[in-house]
């Protein structure tokens, strides 16, 4: 059996041909007499915005050429069967099965908190939460009727744990395939928000929405401009002809579920709650350690506080850190529906609060500079400085790592004479990938950075395209 597309997809030919080759290698997984429903979603390089997305920042995201493919086919055996060709990306156990009856019953009778451990208790199969979780969420949120089994085949070329959105590309590709199979008629923005819910509520990762929005709505060769309030598309920013963006994988694994990312997010929402009290905003106490801020000032997003207002009015009044018990006793909770304040944990508060306030301002400046024509040396240097500032703010939040810090330092040392202007860690930080701003034709310089990094650290970095 040789699979073919009808019609040929618009993605690059090599990408689609590799996917077809994987289907052929696993031909016995599907019934060859029935069609497949497909989804394809790319990874992304976070150029600017990063961990400020959950606080309402503008973000600029670059879709990558590497992508995740998902193929679905109805089955008549009463099982939901998942298979991933890339066990190193998503699983130690590439084949996972669920009883259709159990999946549907659990979706109907359990809340998300109870569903989470059902999918994630076996770490060797926890990758399945990103895929089967799509079906469960569609059942709960859109009333999807799961009347027959389904076979789901996953092939991803997006490297996992590198800060380039492998999880979002998997969720979006799965949701796309389900969208066509079940004729759900979901559009890009709605589809992306549902995928974020899968990751937040079922997988249990407190990510913002920028990754799913980029995978669902991004355009190759342009930056997706997204105002995360909560997910407002502001168009696509075409890169100037003389500019190119590179990704360098530090070789240090990144996890959005890690304690550092979650603690920084909690700290930011603690800071916003403290500022709301200082500003006499109307606050309503809700159940389960949550509050609601009903005052329209700043539209409910930390990023809307101007840097000058932060510096002159709030900075010194927001504590450097605070333990969860003291915060909960004094303020009742935060407005974040995804995270919880741990009474036993001491959180950094001031820097996680400051980061999105300044980052939103930096990203707006970055977009304005990037649209200037012609793009001269002064513009490139200013763009690079904004990236270096963003990276320094990550590190101050505790989201740096020795590897990503060293790569940024090597880019800075090489500088404009090597056609390299700026660099910063991407996504959730704490390892992963560094984004680099360069003049077109800088590959040799990037390769030199990778070689120097390997010589110094004995860690093999790689270029992500």
Buried (B, 14 or more C-beta within 10 A) or exposed (E): EEBEEEEEEEBEEEBBEBBBEBBEEEEEBBBEEEEBBBBBBBBBBBBBBBBBBBBBBBBBBBBBBBBBBBBBBBBEEEBBBBBBBBBEBBBEBBEBBBEBEEBBEBBEEBEBEEBBEBBBEEEEBBBBBBBBBBBBBBBBBBEBEBEEBBBBBBBBBBBBBBBBBBBBBBBBBBBBBBBBBBEBEBEBBBBBBBBBBBBBBBBBBBBBBBBBBBBBBBBEEBBBBBBBBBBEBEEBBEBBEBBBBBBBBBBBBBBBBBEBBBBBBBBBBBBBBBBBBEBEBEBEEEEEBBBEBEEEBBEBBBBBBEBEBBEEBBBEEBBEEBBBBEBBEEBBBBBBEBBBBBEEBEBBBBBBBBBBBBBBBBBBBBBEBBEEEEBEEEBBEBBBBBBBBBBBBBBBBBBBBEBBBBBBBBBBEBEBEBBBBBBBBBBBBBBBBBBBBBBEEBEEBBEBBBEBBBEEBEBEBBBBE
